[in-house]
Amino acid sequence: MALNILQELGSVKNTGKGFVTGGRQEQIRVEVLMERLANYGITLDRIAGTIRSANSELATGGY
């Protein structure tokens, strides 16, 4: 909610820069229907691996 408010305030003329500290990390919830996975030939391990790799952070740039 704080990020949404901060974004709205940023669109108001002559307002300063703001930032949010603390709070929870962003999360997603994945509900898997095993019968649908089986129909597509996908394993639960493959889903977990895909989520893990999408959640990785890579360093960019450098000196």
Order of alpha helices (4+ residues) and beta strands (2+ residues): alpha-alpha-alpha
